[in-house]
Amino acid sequence: MANELESTNSAIQVAVSVKDEVIHMQDIGFSYGRKPLFNHLNLSVMRGNIYGLLGKNGSGKTTLLKLLSGQLFPSEGYTSALGFDPVERKPPMLSEIFYLPEEFPLPKMKAKEYLAMRSVFYPRFDHTMFAQFCKDFSLDMQQNLSEMSLGQKKKLLLAFGLASNTALLILDEPTNGLDIPSKRQFRQTVASAMTEDRTFIISTHQVRDMENLIDPLIILNDGAIIFNDTVDSVNDRFVMALVSSDPGPEKGIVYKEKVLGGWMVLKEREEGEEVQGQPLDLETLFNVVVENPTLMAGGAR
């Protein structure tokens, strides 16, 4: 049985390596009772990236993550995750997905007992890597889980998920409950665990915690994916600049915001223009996309 599972998972890895699309959602419909949330939602996620999933409160980010990982089932449409239909919840698929929810119950046991109980479900779990992550996060494996703070529990599960070496790692609000030094360590640890054969999806409201980590971005709004592209693609089309006075309805300006020292504006980049301008931060990009969904429509897929 063990050899059969190992063979199956090897086949999965080969399939993932050959086919770059690890998630494909087509015409997904989902409702809570009579209230529709998604109607013909489409999403494509490519291998080897750390995706950021952004959206307003109640936009359905957590629901989307549960749908693509087989924890909720759509009323219509089709999803392929690592070549599997998540609705079937086949063990070979589940062994290749690690999902860390925003809120999580943990059993009353020591951290080392939890490790022994759960790691066997992930064929490529790296105990040496896990031990290093625990050292980086200052975790005590002899400690009872019930005695850990929320931040310590989250760091333990982050270390576990990263060491699982699954093809798909899903993190829902992973920096909630972490102090400032731990957030910095989180970014470093995630970056160190990333490989070309893995794909991470990080849902977050804390976009400033994720600067220089998540890219491409998926933006969910009003039940649809309105942006699924890289920050560079936006920088190729637009330039951000700080101006001293309100530019008004100046031609080419697609977004403006009053800031300390003047106005931050985003304007269309003219043909041949090589002005670098200000770095486009994720918070501003989110606001631009939500306020101008048709302008960025080419980045939704």
C-alpha positions in Angstrom: 0.0 0.0 0.0 2.8 2.4 0.9 4.6 1.6 -2.4 1.4 2.2 -4.3 0.9 5.6 -2.6 4.5 6.5 -3.3 4.1 5.6 -6.9 0.8 7.6 -7.2 2.4 10.7 -5.6 5.4 10.4 -7.9 3.0 10.4 -10.9 1.3 13.5 -9.5 4.6 15.3 -9.2 5.4 14.5 -12.8 2.0 15.6 -14.0 2.3 18.9 -12.1 5.8 19.5 -13.5 4.6 18.9 -17.0 1.4 21.0 -16.8 1.9 24.5 -15.5 -1.7 25.1 -14.5 -2.3 23.6 -11.1 -5.8 25.1 -10.4 -8.5 25.5 -13.0 -12.0 26.7 -12.0 -14.6 27.2 -14.7 -18.1 28.6 -14.4 -18.2 28.0 -10.7 -21.5 28.7 -8.9 -21.9 28.7 -5.2 -24.6 30.0 -2.8 -25.2 30.2 0.9 -28.8 29.3 1.1 -30.6 31.6 -1.3 -27.8 34.2 -1.3 -25.6 33.6 -4.4 -21.9 34.3 -3.8 -20.3 33.1 -7.1 -21.9 32.9 -10.5 -19.8 31.6 -13.4 -16.5 32.3 -11.6 -13.3 31.4 -13.5 -9.8 31.1 -12.1 -6.4 29.8 -13.3 -3.5 29.3 -11.0 0.0 28.5 -12.4 2.7 26.4 -10.9 5.8 27.9 -9.2 4.3 31.2 -7.8 3.3 32.7 -4.5 -0.1 34.1 -5.2 -1.8 36.7 -3.1 -5.6 36.5 -2.8 -7.1 39.9 -2.0 -10.7 41.0 -1.6 -13.0 43.0 0.6 -14.6 41.5 3.8 -17.3 39.1 2.7 -16.1 38.8 -0.9 -15.7 35.0 -0.6 -11.9 34.5 -0.3 -12.2 31.7 2.3 -15.1 30.1 0.4 -13.0 30.1 -2.8 -10.1 28.5 -1.0 -12.4 25.8 0.5 -13.9 25.1 -2.9 -10.6 24.6 -4.7 -9.3 22.3 -1.8 -12.4 20.2 -1.6 -13.9 21.4 1.7 -16.9 23.0 0.0 -18.7 21.8 -3.1 -20.0 24.1 -5.9 -23.6 24.0 -7.2 -22.3 24.3 -10.8 -19.1 24.4 -12.8 -15.9 22.4 -12.6 -12.6 22.6 -10.7 -9.4 20.8 -11.4 -6.8 20.9 -8.6 -3.5 19.2 -9.4 -5.3 17.2 -12.0 -8.1 16.0 -9.6 -11.7 17.0 -9.0 -11.6 18.3 -5.4 -15.2 17.1 -4.9 -14.0 13.5 -4.9 -11.4 14.3 -2.1 -9.1 11.5 -3.2 -6.2 10.8 -0.8 -3.5 11.3 -3.4 -4.8 14.9 -3.9 -5.3 15.6 -0.2 -1.7 14.5 0.5 -0.5 17.2 -2.0 -2.5 20.1 -0.4 -1.9 21.7 3.0 -4.5 24.2 4.1 -4.0 26.5 7.1 -7.3 28.3 7.9 -7.5 31.6 9.8 -9.1 29.8 12.8 -8.1 26.3 13.7 -8.8 23.9 16.6 -5.9 21.8 17.9 -6.0 18.6 20.0 -4.8 18.5 23.6 -1.3 17.0 23.1 2.3 18.0 22.9 3.6 19.6 19.7 5.9 16.6 19.1 2.9 14.2 19.4 1.0 16.3 16.9 3.9 16.1 14.5 4.1 12.3 14.8 0.3 12.0 14.2 0.0 14.3 11.2 3.3 14.1 9.3 2.6 10.6 8.1 -0.1 11.9 5.8 2.4 13.9 3.7 4.8 11.5 1.9 7.5 14.2 1.3 7.4 15.7 4.8 10.9 16.9 5.6 11.6 16.5 9.3 15.0 18.3 9.0 13.4 21.3 7.4 10.6 21.3 10.0 13.2 21.3 12.9 15.0 24.3 11.3 11.7 26.2 10.9 10.9 25.5 14.6 14.3 26.8 15.6 13.7 29.9 13.4 10.3 30.5 15.1 11.6 29.6 18.6 9.1 26.8 19.1 9.4 24.2 21.9 8.2 20.8 20.6 7.8 19.6 24.2 5.2 22.2 24.9 1.5 21.3 25.1 -0.5 22.9 22.3 -3.1 24.1 24.8 -0.4 26.1 26.5 0.7 27.9 23.3 -0.4 31.4 22.4 -2.3 32.0 19.1 0.9 33.2 17.5 2.9 30.1 18.6 0.2 27.8 17.3 0.1 29.6 14.0 3.9 29.4 13.7 3.8 25.7 14.5 1.3 25.1 11.7 3.2 27.3 9.3 6.4 25.3 9.9 4.4 22.1 9.5 2.8 23.2 6.2 6.0 24.5 4.7 7.9 21.3 5.7 5.1 19.1 4.2 6.5 19.8 0.7 3.0 19.6 -0.8 2.6 20.8 -4.3 -0.1 23.3 -3.1 0.1 25.3 0.1 -2.9 27.5 1.0 -2.6 30.0 3.8 -5.6 32.0 5.0 -4.6 35.2 6.9 -1.3 33.6 8.1 0.1 36.7 9.7 -2.9 37.4 12.0 -1.7 36.8 15.5 2.0 37.2 14.7 4.1 40.0 16.2 6.3 42.2 14.1 9.6 40.1 14.3 7.6 37.0 13.6 6.0 38.6 10.4 9.5 39.3 9.1 10.6 35.7 9.9 7.4 34.4 8.2 8.3 36.2 5.0 11.9 34.8 5.0 10.7 31.3 5.9 8.1 31.2 3.1 10.6 32.5 0.5 13.1 29.8 1.6 10.5 27.0 1.3 9.4 28.0 -2.2 10.5 26.0 -5.2 9.5 25.9 -8.9 7.4 22.7 -8.2 5.3 24.3 -5.5 2.5 26.8 -5.6 1.4 29.0 -2.6 -1.8 30.9 -2.3 -1.9 33.4 0.5 -5.2 35.1 1.4 -4.7 38.3 3.4 -5.9 41.7 4.4 -2.4 42.6 5.7 -1.0 43.5 2.3 1.8 45.5 3.9 3.0 42.4 5.5 3.2 40.7 2.1 5.1 43.3 0.1 7.8 41.8 -2.1 6.5 38.3 -1.3 3.1 37.7 -3.1 3.0 38.1 -6.9 0.9 37.4 -9.0 -2.2 38.8 -7.4 -5.8 37.5 -7.5 -8.4 40.1 -6.7 -11.9 38.9 -5.9 -14.8 41.4 -6.0 -18.6 41.1 -6.3 -18.4 37.3 -6.9 -15.8 37.4 -9.7 -12.1 37.4 -10.3 -11.4 40.9 -11.6 -7.6 40.7 -11.6 -5.2 37.8 -11.9 -1.8 39.1 -13.0 1.6 40.4 -11.9 2.5 43.8 -10.5 5.0 44.2 -13.3 2.1 43.9 -15.8 0.5 47.0 -14.2 3.8 48.9 -14.0 4.3 48.2 -17.8 1.0 50.1 -18.5 0.9 52.7 -15.8 3.3 55.0 -13.8 2.7 56.3 -10.2 3.9 59.7 -9.2 3.6 62.2 -6.3 2.4 65.6 -7.4 2.1 68.7 -5.2 -1.5 69.7 -6.1 -4.8 68.0 -7.0 -4.4 67.1 -10.7 -8.2 67.2 -11.3 -9.6 65.3 -14.2 -6.3 65.3 -16.1 -6.2 63.1 -19.1 -4.6 59.7 -18.5 -5.0 59.7 -14.7 -6.9 56.5 -13.6 -6.5 56.9 -9.8 -5.5 59.6 -7.3 -5.2 59.7 -3.5 -4.5 62.5 -1.1 -1.3 61.7 0.9 1.1 63.6 3.1 2.9 66.0 0.9 0.5 66.1 -2.1 -1.4 63.7 -4.3 -0.4 60.2 -5.3 -1.6 59.6 -8.9 -1.5 56.6 -11.2 -1.5 57.6 -14.9 -1.3 55.7 -18.1 2.2 55.2 -19.3 2.7 57.0 -22.6 4.3 55.1 -25.5 8.1 55.0 -25.1 7.9 56.6 -21.6 10.7 55.2 -19.4 9.9 57.3 -16.3 10.1 54.9 -13.3 8.0 56.9 -10.9 7.0 55.6 -7.4 6.9 51.9 -6.6 3.3 50.6 -6.9 2.4 49.2 -3.5 -0.2 46.4 -3.2 -2.7 48.5 -1.2 -2.9 51.1 -4.0 -3.0 48.4 -6.7 -6.0 46.8 -4.9 -7.8 50.1 -4.7 -7.1 50.9 -8.4 -8.4 47.5 -9.6 -11.5 47.6 -7.4 -12.4 51.1 -8.5 -11.5 50.5 -12.2 -12.3 46.8 -12.9 -12.9 47.3 -16.6 -9.5 49.1 -16.9 -7.7 46.0 -15.6 -10.0 43.5 -17.2 -7.2 42.2 -19.3 -5.6 40.9 -16.1 -8.5 38.7 -15.1 -8.4 35.1 -16.2 
